[in-house]
Amino acid sequence: MTPDDLSLALYNIVLPLSEAARAGSSDEIAREDITLERPKNRDHGDWASNLAMKFGKKLGVNPRELATSVVAALGEIEGVAGAEVAGPGFINIRLDAAAAGALAQTIVEAGSTYGQGSSLDGETINLEFVSANPTGPLHIGHTRWAALGDSLGRVLRAAGAKVANEYYINDAGNQMDNFGASILAAIRGQETPENGYPGAYITELGVAVLAAHPEITELDDQAALDLAREAGYQLQLGEIRESLARFNVHFDVWFSERTLHAEGENGAPSAIDASIDRLREQGHVYDKDDAIWVRTTDFGDDKDRVIRRGNGVFTYFAADAAYYLNKGDRGFQHKIYLLGADHHGYVHRLKAVAGAAGDNPERDIEVLIGQLVSINGARLSKRAGNIIELNDLQAWLGTDALRYSLARYPADSPISLDPDLLKKRTNDNPVFYVQYAHARTCAVARNAAESGVDRSTFAPELLVHESESALLGALQEFPRIVAQAATLREPHRVARYIEEVASLYHRWYDACRVLPFGDEAVGDLHRTRLWLNDATGTVLRNGLDLLGVSAPERM
């Protein structure tokens, strides 16, 4: 019996009471209102519900009396071994061994789909993260946003949402001109220009641009600058793509800011020009001092924003507005932005853009601010000089250790990672601990095959050991954990969960044998425990995959 099966049974018990109590009113109990929790003390049963306390008043029944009625009805439900009322109306439920153990077969047969759900079915989400300027290599901050953003996209999809991971390429504006001027100076053997980009990587780009375009030395200054900027941009963007791919981060869309400034077909206005007209139609645009303003204070911003200055130059806010509208035009109902710690000022600005566009700022847009991360002993990049590069971190610590550790904490929590710990192959290292548990399930399966233990028989009523009950109880939680991680935008919940599963598995492994001992004949208990072993491996593997971390079969 799964948690969904049990909650449905509870719903069917209270539904007649709900229908009688509301007597024509629209106030009723919905299926999703029935929730279950695992008791912290396993002596209290497998599951607990507070539905009697939650709905007693609505149904006009004393909570404890309601709980007593529910407990009596649960006694007639197949798979429920017992139920009792605790305190003012809590309901503690214990499943019989067969009903609890049946989950092992369900998990194995579901395979990679176990944990997936439908809580976010119908939601179309644009998830933007990293979006580093293409003027240099990715650094340690981008590394955290990459791990968090990609993991978030995975759990959102697992919960049923349609998600597009998007990288916004800031390839317009003065920073691109300064970038091109820095590369051209390197080619010509000149000093880095004012406001330029220093670092050995600029010299490397200069060498690469010159090799690909030797004619650059014969061009006039403007033509040479244009070529250096464009060629260097393509090379640097290519490196960013490769770095992220090696980090197991995938983007569905690479969106160029330039396209917002470009004139449309047949002389149509640019996306930015069109966005002003669209916002004006919503009634939130006004003219003042030869400039065009958006009344963002209508939506909680601390001041109104200029979208086009008096000299005709568009502000960054103009690109933000055009980009937001573009996402809606592409069919994304919900937009999530994952921004760095230095972007707090963007929250009100982006919320105001949504409101000015006619959307609901509290529903249609989310801005998640990630906090800083540091790694003890990490060295500044030899190429960039003033940053810690993703490439260097990955070569030093490995993709799995980095991704798991960075996704293991909430986005708004500053973290400092211990590289010595992350490189240890001990149980103190969380990623090793979980991966080792998965590898152990694979080793047990291999040894079982050699010993003649297979899954030809499944007798869940035999799984009566305390460690089996605890492990099964945790495995049941996986779909709920995934749904919760998606709804709350907190993929770290998956990491903490699979660490608990790993711990319970190791305890079970120490207490219960899958393989026959000595000359012991292979029996149904061995075969059934193999189902539980393989079910645990499935959950650990699926959880690691949601974090973009590998699940090795041998360690």
Beta strands, then each sheet from edge to edge (+ up, - down):
strand 1: 47-49
strand 2: 80-86
strand 3: 90-95
strand 4: 124-128
strand 5: 162-169
strand 6: 253-256
strand 7: 285-288
strand 8: 291-294
strand 9: 305-308
strand 10: 334-339
strand 11: 365-369
strand 12: 373-375
strand 13: 415-417
sheet 1: 1+ 3- 2+
sheet 2: 6+ 5+ 4+ 10+ 11+
sheet 3: 7+ 8- 9+
sheet 4: 12+ 13+
end
